[in-house]
Each structure stands twice: as C-alpha cells, then as structure tokens.
Amino acid sequence: MWSIKLGLIGLLIAMLDIGYWDRLKAMSASMFPIKHVRIGGAFKYLDKAKIETLLQPVVQTSFFTVDIQTLQSEVAALPWVDKVEVKRVWADTLDFRIYEHKPVARWQGQSLLNQRGELFTPEQTRGFEHLPSIKGSDGQEHKLFTAMHQIKKGLVDNGLDLVELEVTERQSWQLRLANGISMQLGRQQPMQKLKRFLKVLPVLGYDKLDLIGNVDLRYPNGFSVLWKSDAPIKWQHINLDGQVPG
C-alpha cells in the first residue's frame, strides 16, 4: 500500500516538475528573448539567405534555452561550411563565426577537396574547372591529395603544371599536364618514376616539351616518348657515309 502511495506521489511530483519547467521556459522566452543574431565570416560561396532561413527559428527561443550544439550542427551541415563557432553574448544576442571551405582540387568531377584534403560536396561544382582534378577510389582522397602536392612541386620546378591525377581501379597512376602531355606511371613506385623522368628532362631538352604527346614511365629502367602527330619534322641532309655535312 505504501509503495503505491509513494509511486503516486512520485508521479505527481514529476508532473509538477514538467509543468514547472514549461512555465520557466515560457517565462525565460518572454523575459530574455533573443533579439540579435550576428553572423560573421568572409563569404565567397555561402548563401547568406540560406543561413538566415536556417537560423530564423532561433528568434523564437530564449537566451537561456536555445540549443547551441544543435544550431552549430545544423549550420555545419551546410555544404560550404568548414567550421562554426557559436556563443551567447549577454543578454539577448547570439554570435556566429562561420568559416568556409577553401576549394583546392576537384574529386571525381562531382566533389571538391579543401586545403586539408577533406572531401565536401556542394550543390554544383561548375566554375572550378581551373582546379586540378583528382580521380581515384573512395577513401583515397587524402592520400592522393598529398601526392598531388608533391607532383605539382616537382613539375612546377621544371616549368610544367598538373591538370589531372588519376589512379585507375587497377591502381595504375596517370597524369595529364597543362601543355597536353599524358604520363603513365604504372602501379609500382609511381613517384620515383616521375622523379627519374624529371631528373633526365634537361638532357631531353625543355625546348621539346611542347612536342611531346605521351610519356610512358612503366619501364623498370627507362621510359618511352611519343611525339605529337603534328610535331614538325626536322630535316637533315647526310652524306652516303652517314655524316652530316657541316
């Protein structure tokens, strides 16, 4: 009998507590409403109107009852948002500091990679064709992003620039350069093979770079060069003994 009475008393107290907290929330909303929402950040790609629409329900809550973590998570879920900082400013203001992703490369033609090699997918990726393209298997984003930087450094030092890095399903590495050269690096030690080619490039001649169509580096101790079909033919006259006349 006593247990039943105690149970009823506990239930009554719980109901009173629920009613108390409901009244407290209502009182807080009326006494401490949020009047100002400050949004800071250097926006190049983020839609400010979408952020304001997302945060609009905030003004219906109070300074004390607003769920900061939920707000932070919702804003962070926007495709272009890299990081969000939210804080209360006494006694009626919420302050948002929002940081955008900085796109550095394209991934699979459908997504982008930021400055840390992290994947994000905005609504559309048009307008970023100037960024180098990386293609590979899911989960390879950061690895290939790091490799891209190493490759670009070696190429730039030799007057070249990378347009595309692709690793096929068979894990064969391929490059496409800004001047139209295609390179096959294969599956084994692709970075070492590229370094070997760049090392002998001065011997091959920088003046011949625009004439090269394809470089195959898959050989264990060398490489082959395929010249462009429209490369000019260099005519030479030789004597019957094989000597070039002076």
NORFEN-V546711 format. One record per residue. N is the residue number from 1. RES is the residue in one letter. SS is DSSP state (h for helix, s for strand, l for the rest). PHI is phi in radians with two decimals (NA if undefined). D_LAST is the distance of its C-alpha to the last C-alpha in Angstrom with 2 decimals. Layout:
n=N res=RES ss=SS phi=PHI d_last=D_LAST
n=N res=RES ss=SS phi=PHI d_last=D_LAST
This chain:
n=1 res=M ss=l phi=NA d_last=123.06
n=2 res=W ss=h phi=-1.13 d_last=121.61
n=3 res=S ss=h phi=-1.12 d_last=118.12
n=4 res=I ss=h phi=-1.17 d_last=118.48
n=5 res=K ss=h phi=-1.10 d_last=119.62
n=6 res=L ss=h phi=-1.09 d_last=116.80
n=7 res=G ss=h phi=-1.13 d_last=114.33
n=8 res=L ss=h phi=-1.14 d_last=115.72
n=9 res=I ss=h phi=-1.12 d_last=115.63
n=10 res=G ss=h phi=-1.09 d_last=112.00
n=11 res=L ss=h phi=-1.11 d_last=111.11
n=12 res=L ss=h phi=-1.12 d_last=112.97
n=13 res=I ss=h phi=-1.10 d_last=111.17
n=14 res=A ss=h phi=-1.08 d_last=107.81
n=15 res=M ss=h phi=-1.13 d_last=108.71
n=16 res=L ss=h phi=-1.12 d_last=109.81
n=17 res=D ss=h phi=-1.09 d_last=106.54
n=18 res=I ss=h phi=-1.07 d_last=104.51
n=19 res=G ss=h phi=-1.12 d_last=106.55
n=20 res=Y ss=h phi=-1.12 d_last=106.23
n=21 res=W ss=h phi=-1.19 d_last=102.44
n=22 res=D ss=h phi=-1.10 d_last=102.27
n=23 res=R ss=h phi=-1.16 d_last=104.45
n=24 res=L ss=h phi=-1.14 d_last=102.43
n=25 res=K ss=h phi=-1.11 d_last=99.17
n=26 res=A ss=h phi=-1.11 d_last=100.76
n=27 res=M ss=h phi=-1.14 d_last=102.13
n=28 res=S ss=h phi=-1.11 d_last=98.74
n=29 res=A ss=h phi=-1.12 d_last=97.02
n=30 res=S ss=h phi=-1.45 d_last=99.55
n=31 res=M ss=h phi=-1.55 d_last=99.73
n=32 res=F ss=l phi=-2.26 d_last=96.05
n=33 res=P ss=s phi=-1.24 d_last=93.97
n=34 res=I ss=l phi=-1.46 d_last=90.20
n=35 res=K ss=l phi=-1.84 d_last=89.66
n=36 res=H ss=s phi=-2.36 d_last=86.05
n=37 res=V ss=s phi=-2.20 d_last=82.86
n=38 res=R ss=s phi=-1.73 d_last=79.83
n=39 res=I ss=s phi=-2.07 d_last=76.37
n=40 res=G ss=s phi=-1.96 d_last=73.55
n=41 res=G ss=l phi=2.65 d_last=69.83
n=42 res=A ss=l phi=-1.61 d_last=66.54
n=43 res=F ss=l phi=-1.71 d_last=66.30
n=44 res=K ss=l phi=-2.01 d_last=63.17
n=45 res=Y ss=l phi=-2.10 d_last=63.83
n=46 res=L ss=l phi=-1.20 d_last=67.51
n=47 res=D ss=l phi=-1.58 d_last=70.08
n=48 res=K ss=h phi=-1.10 d_last=72.79
n=49 res=A ss=h phi=-1.10 d_last=75.27
n=50 res=K ss=h phi=-1.16 d_last=75.02
n=51 res=I ss=h phi=-1.15 d_last=75.69
n=52 res=E ss=h phi=-1.12 d_last=78.72
n=53 res=T ss=h phi=-1.11 d_last=80.05
n=54 res=L ss=h phi=-1.13 d_last=79.67
n=55 res=L ss=h phi=-1.60 d_last=81.54
n=56 res=Q ss=h phi=-0.94 d_last=84.21
n=57 res=P ss=h phi=-1.07 d_last=86.81
n=58 res=V ss=h phi=-1.05 d_last=86.56
n=59 res=V ss=h phi=-1.19 d_last=88.70
n=60 res=Q ss=h phi=-1.56 d_last=91.52
n=61 res=T ss=l phi=-1.77 d_last=91.77
n=62 res=S ss=s phi=-1.96 d_last=92.98
n=63 res=F ss=l phi=-1.05 d_last=91.38
n=64 res=F ss=l phi=-1.57 d_last=92.80
n=65 res=T ss=l phi=-1.65 d_last=92.58
n=66 res=V ss=l phi=-1.08 d_last=89.03
n=67 res=D ss=l phi=-1.55 d_last=86.91
n=68 res=I ss=h phi=-1.11 d_last=83.88
n=69 res=Q ss=h phi=-1.12 d_last=82.16
n=70 res=T ss=h phi=-1.12 d_last=82.51
n=71 res=L ss=h phi=-1.05 d_last=81.10
n=72 res=Q ss=h phi=-1.08 d_last=78.18
n=73 res=S ss=h phi=-1.16 d_last=77.44
n=74 res=E ss=h phi=-1.17 d_last=77.69
n=75 res=V ss=h phi=-1.21 d_last=75.30
n=76 res=A ss=h phi=-1.12 d_last=72.87
n=77 res=A ss=l phi=-1.34 d_last=72.80
n=78 res=L ss=l phi=-1.13 d_last=71.11
n=79 res=P ss=l phi=-0.95 d_last=67.49
n=80 res=W ss=l phi=-1.55 d_last=65.83
n=81 res=V ss=s phi=-1.49 d_last=68.11
n=82 res=D ss=s phi=-1.59 d_last=66.64
n=83 res=K ss=s phi=-2.65 d_last=69.65
n=84 res=V ss=s phi=-2.30 d_last=73.11
n=85 res=E ss=s phi=-2.15 d_last=75.52
n=86 res=V ss=s phi=-2.25 d_last=79.10
n=87 res=K ss=s phi=-2.60 d_last=81.97
n=88 res=R ss=s phi=-1.45 d_last=85.39
n=89 res=V ss=s phi=-2.16 d_last=86.08
n=90 res=W ss=l phi=-0.93 d_last=89.82
n=91 res=A ss=l phi=-2.18 d_last=91.72
n=92 res=D ss=l phi=-2.59 d_last=90.37
n=93 res=T ss=s phi=-2.28 d_last=86.57
n=94 res=L ss=s phi=-1.98 d_last=83.83
n=95 res=D ss=s phi=-2.02 d_last=80.40
n=96 res=F ss=s phi=-1.91 d_last=77.30
n=97 res=R ss=s phi=-2.04 d_last=73.88
n=98 res=I ss=s phi=-2.01 d_last=71.29
n=99 res=Y ss=s phi=-1.99 d_last=67.65
n=100 res=E ss=s phi=-1.49 d_last=65.07
n=101 res=H ss=l phi=-1.15 d_last=62.40
n=102 res=K ss=l phi=-1.86 d_last=58.91
n=103 res=P ss=l phi=-1.20 d_last=56.65
n=104 res=V ss=l phi=-2.07 d_last=53.34
n=105 res=A ss=s phi=-2.65 d_last=52.24
n=106 res=R ss=s phi=-1.67 d_last=53.32
n=107 res=W ss=s phi=-2.17 d_last=54.83
n=108 res=Q ss=l phi=1.01 d_last=54.83
n=109 res=G ss=l phi=1.30 d_last=54.63
n=110 res=Q ss=l phi=-2.17 d_last=58.38
n=111 res=S ss=s phi=-2.32 d_last=58.97
n=112 res=L ss=s phi=-2.25 d_last=57.54
n=113 res=L ss=s phi=-2.06 d_last=57.05
n=114 res=N ss=l phi=-1.50 d_last=58.17
n=115 res=Q ss=l phi=-1.16 d_last=56.75
n=116 res=R ss=l phi=-1.82 d_last=58.33
n=117 res=G ss=l phi=1.38 d_last=57.03
n=118 res=E ss=l phi=-1.60 d_last=60.49
n=119 res=L ss=s phi=-1.45 d_last=60.93
n=120 res=F ss=s phi=-2.56 d_last=62.82
n=121 res=T ss=l phi=-2.20 d_last=63.21
n=122 res=P ss=l phi=-1.29 d_last=63.98
n=123 res=E ss=l phi=-1.09 d_last=65.34
n=124 res=Q ss=l phi=-2.62 d_last=61.92
n=125 res=T ss=l phi=-1.99 d_last=58.35
n=126 res=R ss=l phi=-1.17 d_last=56.85
n=127 res=G ss=l phi=1.67 d_last=55.04
n=128 res=F ss=l phi=-2.04 d_last=53.37
n=129 res=E ss=l phi=-1.13 d_last=50.28
n=130 res=H ss=l phi=-1.31 d_last=48.19
n=131 res=L ss=l phi=-1.41 d_last=49.32
n=132 res=P ss=s phi=-1.09 d_last=47.41
n=133 res=S ss=s phi=-1.75 d_last=49.00
n=134 res=I ss=s phi=-2.15 d_last=50.23
n=135 res=K ss=s phi=-2.23 d_last=51.53
n=136 res=G ss=l phi=-3.03 d_last=53.37
n=137 res=S ss=l phi=-1.39 d_last=56.77
n=138 res=D ss=l phi=-1.00 d_last=59.88
n=139 res=G ss=l phi=1.69 d_last=60.39
n=140 res=Q ss=l phi=-1.66 d_last=56.68
n=141 res=E ss=h phi=-0.94 d_last=56.55
n=142 res=H ss=h phi=-1.19 d_last=56.59
n=143 res=K ss=h phi=-1.06 d_last=54.30
n=144 res=L ss=h phi=-1.28 d_last=51.57
n=145 res=F ss=h phi=-1.10 d_last=52.13
n=146 res=T ss=h phi=-1.12 d_last=51.42
n=147 res=A ss=h phi=-1.11 d_last=48.33
n=148 res=M ss=h phi=-1.01 d_last=47.11
n=149 res=H ss=h phi=-1.12 d_last=47.25
n=150 res=Q ss=h phi=-1.14 d_last=45.28
n=151 res=I ss=h phi=-1.14 d_last=42.60
n=152 res=K ss=h phi=-1.05 d_last=42.40
n=153 res=K ss=h phi=-1.08 d_last=42.02
n=154 res=G ss=h phi=-1.12 d_last=39.06
n=155 res=L ss=h phi=-1.24 d_last=37.38
n=156 res=V ss=h phi=-1.06 d_last=38.08
n=157 res=D ss=l phi=-1.09 d_last=36.54
n=158 res=N ss=l phi=-2.00 d_last=33.26
n=159 res=G ss=l phi=1.32 d_last=33.62
n=160 res=L ss=l phi=-2.09 d_last=35.26
n=161 res=D ss=l phi=-2.47 d_last=38.81
n=162 res=L ss=s phi=-1.54 d_last=41.19
n=163 res=V ss=s phi=-1.84 d_last=42.97
n=164 res=E ss=s phi=-2.58 d_last=44.76
n=165 res=L ss=s phi=-2.07 d_last=45.75
n=166 res=E ss=s phi=-2.26 d_last=47.49
n=167 res=V ss=s phi=-2.04 d_last=49.16
n=168 res=T ss=l phi=-1.25 d_last=50.26
n=169 res=E ss=l phi=-1.07 d_last=53.56
n=170 res=R ss=l phi=-1.54 d_last=51.84
n=171 res=Q ss=l phi=1.14 d_last=50.70
n=172 res=S ss=l phi=-1.65 d_last=47.02
n=173 res=W ss=s phi=-1.57 d_last=45.15
n=174 res=Q ss=s phi=-2.39 d_last=42.90
n=175 res=L ss=s phi=-2.20 d_last=41.23
n=176 res=R ss=s phi=-2.28 d_last=40.11
n=177 res=L ss=s phi=-1.78 d_last=38.11
n=178 res=A ss=l phi=-1.12 d_last=38.23
n=179 res=N ss=l phi=-1.54 d_last=34.70
n=180 res=G ss=l phi=1.71 d_last=35.69
n=181 res=I ss=l phi=-1.27 d_last=34.45
n=182 res=S ss=s phi=-1.85 d_last=36.96
n=183 res=M ss=s phi=-2.26 d_last=37.33
n=184 res=Q ss=s phi=-1.87 d_last=39.43
n=185 res=L ss=s phi=-1.77 d_last=40.66
n=186 res=G ss=s phi=1.34 d_last=43.31
n=187 res=R ss=l phi=-1.74 d_last=46.66
n=188 res=Q ss=l phi=-1.68 d_last=45.89
n=189 res=Q ss=l phi=0.85 d_last=44.84
n=190 res=P ss=h phi=-1.08 d_last=43.19
n=191 res=M ss=h phi=-1.18 d_last=42.86
n=192 res=Q ss=h phi=-1.14 d_last=41.15
n=193 res=K ss=h phi=-1.17 d_last=38.63
n=194 res=L ss=h phi=-1.12 d_last=37.83
n=195 res=K ss=h phi=-1.06 d_last=37.43
n=196 res=R ss=h phi=-1.10 d_last=35.01
n=197 res=F ss=h phi=-1.14 d_last=32.82
n=198 res=L ss=h phi=-1.14 d_last=32.96
n=199 res=K ss=h phi=-1.20 d_last=32.08
n=200 res=V ss=h phi=-1.66 d_last=28.73
n=201 res=L ss=h phi=-1.01 d_last=28.05
n=202 res=P ss=h phi=-1.03 d_last=25.92
n=203 res=V ss=h phi=-1.25 d_last=23.57
n=204 res=L ss=h phi=-1.12 d_last=23.50
n=205 res=G ss=l phi=1.92 d_last=22.80
n=206 res=Y ss=h phi=-1.12 d_last=25.43
n=207 res=D ss=h phi=-1.23 d_last=23.23
n=208 res=K ss=h phi=-1.71 d_last=23.61
n=209 res=L ss=h phi=-1.03 d_last=27.40
n=210 res=D ss=h phi=-1.25 d_last=28.19
n=211 res=L ss=h phi=-1.63 d_last=26.34
n=212 res=I ss=s phi=-1.46 d_last=28.51
n=213 res=G ss=s phi=-1.75 d_last=31.66
n=214 res=N ss=s phi=-2.61 d_last=33.24
n=215 res=V ss=s phi=-2.18 d_last=33.06
n=216 res=D ss=s phi=-1.85 d_last=35.22
n=217 res=L ss=l phi=-1.81 d_last=36.26
n=218 res=R ss=l phi=-1.39 d_last=39.00
n=219 res=Y ss=l phi=-1.32 d_last=37.18
n=220 res=P ss=l phi=-1.17 d_last=38.66
n=221 res=N ss=l phi=-2.30 d_last=35.44
n=222 res=G ss=l phi=-3.10 d_last=32.77
n=223 res=F ss=l phi=-2.76 d_last=32.23
n=224 res=S ss=s phi=-2.10 d_last=30.62
n=225 res=V ss=s phi=-2.13 d_last=29.00
n=226 res=L ss=s phi=-1.89 d_last=29.59
n=227 res=W ss=s phi=-1.42 d_last=27.45
n=228 res=K ss=l phi=-1.10 d_last=29.28
n=229 res=S ss=l phi=-1.14 d_last=29.55
n=230 res=D ss=l phi=-1.71 d_last=28.35
n=231 res=A ss=l phi=-1.15 d_last=25.24
n=232 res=P ss=l phi=-1.15 d_last=22.26
n=233 res=I ss=l phi=-1.53 d_last=19.84
n=234 res=K ss=l phi=-1.61 d_last=16.19
n=235 res=W ss=l phi=-1.50 d_last=14.36
n=236 res=Q ss=l phi=-2.34 d_last=11.15
n=237 res=H ss=l phi=-1.85 d_last=10.00
n=238 res=I ss=s phi=-2.19 d_last=9.74
n=239 res=N ss=l phi=-1.37 d_last=10.53
n=240 res=L ss=l phi=-1.13 d_last=14.16
n=241 res=D ss=l phi=-1.51 d_last=13.68
n=242 res=G ss=l phi=1.56 d_last=12.53
n=243 res=Q ss=l phi=-1.58 d_last=9.00
n=244 res=V ss=s phi=-1.46 d_last=6.42
n=245 res=P ss=l phi=-1.12 d_last=3.80
n=246 res=G ss=l phi=-1.42 d_last=0.00
